[in-house]
Amino acid sequence: MAKKMRCCTRCQVYWTCETKWYRGERGEENICCNICNFYEECIEKFDKEKQKEKKTA
């Protein structure tokens, strides 16, 4: 099962993010998006972890 990138408290707008609140009100998943300053760093790390999982599977 693949891991998903969750929105986290490192995000500079975590507590006030309209996207996060919008998703929460609709019961959608709270996934990191490009509003976050850490998005590029997180997506790179996430992709590397996904590739490792594929190699070990």
DSSP file (Angstrom, degrees, kcal/mol; ACC not computed):
  #  RESIDUE AA STRUCTURE BP1 BP2  ACC     N-H-->O    O-->H-N    N-H-->O    O-->H-N    TCO  KAPPA ALPHA  PHI   PSI    X-CA   Y-CA   Z-CA
    1    1 A M              0   0    0      0, 0.0     2,-0.1     0, 0.0     0, 0.0   0.000 360.0 360.0 360.0 126.4    0.0    0.0    0.0
    2    2 A A        -     0   0    0      1,-0.1     2,-0.1    51,-0.0    48,-0.0  -0.444 360.0-122.5 -74.9 141.6    1.5    3.3   -1.1
    3    3 A K        -     0   0    0     -2,-0.1     2,-0.4    43,-0.1    -1,-0.1  -0.464  23.6-139.9 -76.0 154.6    2.0    6.1    1.5
    4    4 A K        -     0   0    0     -2,-0.1     2,-0.8    27,-0.0    -1,-0.0  -0.908  17.6-113.1-117.2 148.6    0.3    9.4    0.9
    5    5 A M        -     0   0    0     -2,-0.4    27,-1.8    27,-0.1     2,-0.3  -0.698  37.9-158.5 -80.1 111.0    1.8   12.8    1.5
    6    6 A R  B     -A   31   0A   0     -2,-0.8    25,-0.3    25,-0.3     2,-0.2  -0.626  24.0-106.0 -91.2 148.3   -0.2   14.3    4.3
    7    7 A C        -     0   0    0     23,-1.9     2,-0.3    -2,-0.3    23,-0.1  -0.539  49.4-167.5 -65.6 136.0   -0.5   18.0    5.1
    8    8 A C    >   -     0   0    0     -2,-0.2     3,-1.7    -3,-0.0     6,-0.1  -0.809  37.2-103.0-131.1 169.4    1.6   18.6    8.2
    9    9 A T  T 3  S+     0   0    0      1,-0.3     5,-0.1    -2,-0.3     6,-0.1   0.559 109.9  76.5 -71.2  -7.8    2.2   21.3   10.8
   10   10 A R  T 3  S+     0   0    0      4,-0.1    -1,-0.3     3,-0.1    27,-0.1   0.758  72.9 104.4 -68.6 -23.4    5.5   22.3    9.1
   11   11 A C  S X  S-     0   0    0     -3,-1.7     3,-1.4     1,-0.1     4,-0.3  -0.353  75.9-136.6 -61.8 133.7    3.3   24.0    6.5
   12   12 A Q  T 3  S+     0   0    0      1,-0.3    -1,-0.1     2,-0.1     3,-0.1   0.696 104.4  35.1 -67.5 -19.1    3.4   27.8    7.0
   13   13 A V  T >> S+     0   0    0      1,-0.1     4,-1.6     2,-0.1     3,-0.9   0.123  79.3 124.0-118.6  19.9   -0.4   28.1    6.5
   14   14 A Y  T <4 S+     0   0    0     -3,-1.4     3,-0.3     1,-0.3    -2,-0.1   0.873  78.3  41.5 -49.5 -47.6   -1.4   24.8    8.1
   15   15 A W  T 34 S+     0   0    0     -4,-0.3    -1,-0.3     1,-0.2    -2,-0.1   0.697 127.1  31.6 -79.1 -19.0   -3.8   26.4   10.6
   16   16 A T  T <4 S+     0   0    0     -3,-0.9     2,-0.3    -4,-0.0    -1,-0.2   0.318  80.8 135.8-119.6   7.1   -5.4   28.9    8.2
   17   17 A C     X  -     0   0    0     -4,-1.6     4,-2.1    -3,-0.3     5,-0.2  -0.412  40.6-158.8 -66.5 119.0   -5.2   27.0    4.8
   18   18 A E  H  > S+     0   0    0     -2,-0.3     4,-2.7     1,-0.2     5,-0.2   0.857  92.3  55.1 -65.2 -35.6   -8.4   27.4    2.9
   19   19 A T  H  > S+     0   0    0      2,-0.2     4,-2.5     1,-0.2     5,-0.2   0.931 108.5  47.6 -63.2 -45.5   -7.7   24.2    0.8
   20   20 A K  H  > S+     0   0    0      1,-0.2     4,-2.3     2,-0.2    -2,-0.2   0.914 114.8  45.7 -62.7 -43.3   -7.2   22.1    4.0
   21   21 A W  H  X S+     0   0    0     -4,-2.1     4,-2.5     2,-0.2    -2,-0.2   0.900 111.3  52.8 -67.0 -40.8  -10.5   23.5    5.5
   22   22 A Y  H  X S+     0   0    0     -4,-2.7     4,-1.2     1,-0.2    -2,-0.2   0.936 112.3  44.7 -58.8 -48.2  -12.3   23.0    2.2
   23   23 A R  H  <>S+     0   0    0     -4,-2.5     5,-2.9     1,-0.2     4,-0.4   0.905 112.3  52.8 -63.3 -41.8  -11.2   19.4    2.0
   24   24 A G  H ><5S+     0   0    0     -4,-2.3     3,-1.0     1,-0.2    -2,-0.2   0.888 105.6  53.3 -62.5 -40.9  -12.0   18.8    5.7
   25   25 A E  H 3<5S+     0   0    0     -4,-2.5    -1,-0.2     1,-0.2    -2,-0.2   0.803 114.0  43.1 -64.5 -28.3  -15.6   20.1    5.3
   26   26 A R  T 3<5S-     0   0    0     -4,-1.2    -1,-0.2    -3,-0.3    -2,-0.2   0.365 114.5-113.6-100.1   4.1  -16.2   17.7    2.5
   27   27 A G  T < 5 +     0   0    0     -3,-1.0    -3,-0.2    -4,-0.4     2,-0.1   0.712  66.4 147.9  72.5  20.7  -14.5   14.7    4.1
   28   28 A E      < -     0   0    0     -5,-2.9    -1,-0.2    -6,-0.2     2,-0.1  -0.414  56.4 -82.6 -83.8 164.0  -11.7   14.7    1.5
   29   29 A E        -     0   0    0     -2,-0.1     2,-1.3     1,-0.1    -1,-0.1  -0.370  33.6-126.6 -68.8 144.8   -8.2   13.5    2.3
   30   30 A N        +     0   0    0     -3,-0.1   -23,-1.9    -2,-0.1     2,-0.4  -0.687  46.2 166.5 -92.4  82.2   -5.8   16.1    3.8
   31   31 A I  B     -A    6   0A   0     -2,-1.3   -25,-0.3   -25,-0.3   -23,-0.0  -0.806  41.5-102.4-106.9 140.7   -3.0   15.8    1.3
   32   32 A C        -     0   0    0    -27,-1.8     2,-0.3    -2,-0.4   -27,-0.1  -0.252  44.6-173.3 -57.0 141.1   -0.1   18.2    1.0
   33   33 A C    >   -     0   0    0    -27,-0.0     3,-1.7     0, 0.0     6,-0.2  -0.808  41.1 -88.6-134.2 176.2   -0.4   20.6   -2.0
   34   34 A N  T 3  S+     0   0    0      1,-0.3     6,-0.1    -2,-0.3     5,-0.1   0.444 110.6  79.6 -72.6   2.3    1.7   23.3   -3.7
   35   35 A I  T 3  S+     0   0    0      4,-0.1    -1,-0.3     3,-0.0     2,-0.2   0.818  79.3  87.2 -70.1 -30.7    0.5   26.0   -1.4
   36   36 A C  S X  S-     0   0    0     -3,-1.7     3,-1.3     1,-0.1     4,-0.3  -0.461  77.5-140.3 -73.4 136.9    3.0   24.7    1.2
   37   37 A N  T 3  S+     0   0    0      1,-0.2     4,-0.3    -2,-0.2     3,-0.3   0.727 105.5  52.9 -66.0 -21.1    6.6   26.0    1.0
   38   38 A F  T 3> S+     0   0    0      1,-0.2     4,-3.0     2,-0.1    -1,-0.2   0.412  78.8 101.5 -93.3   1.0    7.8   22.5    1.8
   39   39 A Y  H <> S+     0   0    0     -3,-1.3     4,-3.1     1,-0.2     5,-0.3   0.909  81.2  47.2 -55.2 -50.4    5.8   20.9   -1.1
   40   40 A E  H  > S+     0   0    0     -4,-0.3     4,-1.8    -3,-0.3    -1,-0.2   0.911 115.4  46.6 -59.6 -43.3    8.8   20.5   -3.5
   41   41 A E  H  > S+     0   0    0     -4,-0.3     4,-2.0     1,-0.2    -1,-0.2   0.915 115.5  46.0 -63.9 -44.2   10.9   19.0   -0.7
   42   42 A C  H  X S+     0   0    0     -4,-3.0     4,-3.0     2,-0.2    -2,-0.2   0.904 111.0  50.5 -68.4 -42.0    8.2   16.6    0.4
   43   43 A I  H  X S+     0   0    0     -4,-3.1     4,-2.6    -5,-0.2    -1,-0.2   0.880 110.6  50.9 -66.3 -36.0    7.2   15.5   -3.1
   44   44 A E  H  X S+     0   0    0     -4,-1.8     4,-2.0    -5,-0.3    -1,-0.2   0.939 113.7  44.0 -64.3 -46.7   10.8   14.7   -3.8
   45   45 A K  H  X S+     0   0    0     -4,-2.0     4,-2.3     1,-0.2    -2,-0.2   0.909 113.5  51.8 -63.2 -42.9   11.2   12.7   -0.6
   46   46 A F  H  X S+     0   0    0     -4,-3.0     4,-2.2     1,-0.2    -2,-0.2   0.914 109.4  49.2 -60.7 -45.1    7.8   11.0   -1.2
   47   47 A D  H  X S+     0   0    0     -4,-2.6     4,-2.2     1,-0.2    -1,-0.2   0.888 110.1  51.2 -63.1 -40.1    8.9   10.0   -4.8
   48   48 A K  H  X S+     0   0    0     -4,-2.0     4,-2.0     2,-0.2    -1,-0.2   0.915 110.8  48.4 -63.4 -43.0   12.2    8.5   -3.5
   49   49 A E  H  X S+     0   0    0     -4,-2.3     4,-2.1     1,-0.2    -2,-0.2   0.889 110.1  52.2 -64.1 -39.3   10.4    6.5   -0.9
   50   50 A K  H  X S+     0   0    0     -4,-2.2     4,-1.8     1,-0.2    -1,-0.2   0.905 108.8  50.0 -63.7 -41.7    7.9    5.2   -3.5
   51   51 A Q  H  X S+     0   0    0     -4,-2.2     4,-1.9     1,-0.2    -1,-0.2   0.886 109.1  52.0 -64.5 -39.2   10.8    4.1   -5.8
   52   52 A K  H  X S+     0   0    0     -4,-2.0     4,-2.0     1,-0.2    -1,-0.2   0.904 108.0  52.1 -62.2 -41.8   12.5    2.3   -2.9
   53   53 A E  H  X S+     0   0    0     -4,-2.1     4,-1.0     1,-0.2    -1,-0.2   0.888 108.6  50.6 -62.4 -39.0    9.2    0.4   -2.2
   54   54 A K  H  < S+     0   0    0     -4,-1.8    -1,-0.2     1,-0.2    -2,-0.2   0.888 109.8  50.3 -65.7 -39.4    9.0   -0.7   -5.8
   55   55 A K  H  < S+     0   0    0     -4,-1.9    -1,-0.2     1,-0.2    -2,-0.2   0.854 113.8  44.4 -68.1 -35.7   12.6   -2.0   -5.8
   56   56 A T  H  <        0   0    0     -4,-2.0    -1,-0.2     1,-0.2    -2,-0.2   0.620 360.0 360.0 -85.1 -12.4   12.0   -4.0   -2.6
   57   57 A A     <        0   0    0     -4,-1.0    -1,-0.2    -3,-0.2    -2,-0.2   0.479 360.0 360.0 -79.1 360.0    8.7   -5.4   -3.7
